[in-house]
Amino acid sequence: VVPVYYILFTLSTVTGSAMLYQDFYDQSAASIGLFLFGVAQCFGGVLLLTTGRRESHGAGAKAEAHRRMQGHMQLGAVDEPELSEREVELELEEAAGAHKPEGATPD
């Protein structure tokens, strides 16, 4: 899509400038021909750059985008390593100890 927009924008700019400012009014035929040749070269470069691109609109690309979005569906989602049962117990004990009121005796 972007290469098509580039080419259409360039053509409309050249055409509009030629009509509004009469850019080609006092130019020789050789000068106009060389300008058009340069524009054609730019379009040829765009064609060469875009023909070697991989298609990114297929089912595989949609599946890849869906897979990538799975981790971003929830705000604040963080991949944390799996903890063993003992590690979970220790963390719970630490959290409970941190929330005990001052002066409380340990169990």
QUILINFEN-V474222 format. One record per residue. N is the residue number from 1. PHI is phi in whole degrees, 0 to 359 (999 if undefined). Layout:
<<N PHI> <N PHI>>
//
This chain:
<<1 999> <2 299> <3 299> <4 296> <5 297> <6 298> <7 293> <8 295> <9 296> <10 297> <11 298> <12 292> <13 293> <14 295> <15 293> <16 296> <17 295> <18 295> <19 282> <20 285> <21 257> <22 52> <23 300> <24 262> <25 299> <26 252> <27 267> <28 282> <29 298> <30 294> <31 294> <32 295> <33 298> <34 294> <35 297> <36 296> <37 296> <38 296> <39 296> <40 297> <41 296> <42 299> <43 295> <44 296> <45 296> <46 297> <47 298> <48 296> <49 291> <50 268> <51 286> <52 270> <53 287> <54 283> <55 290> <56 245> <57 246> <58 278> <59 295> <60 297> <61 292> <62 294> <63 295> <64 295> <65 296> <66 296> <67 297> <68 294> <69 285> <70 303> <71 285> <72 253> <73 287> <74 254> <75 291> <76 78> <77 292> <78 230> <79 283> <80 248> <81 292> <82 292> <83 253> <84 285> <85 300> <86 295> <87 296> <88 295> <89 300> <90 298> <91 295> <92 295> <93 296> <94 297> <95 295> <96 293> <97 294> <98 287> <99 258> <100 286> <101 293> <102 296> <103 86> <104 285> <105 273> <106 293> <107 285>>
//
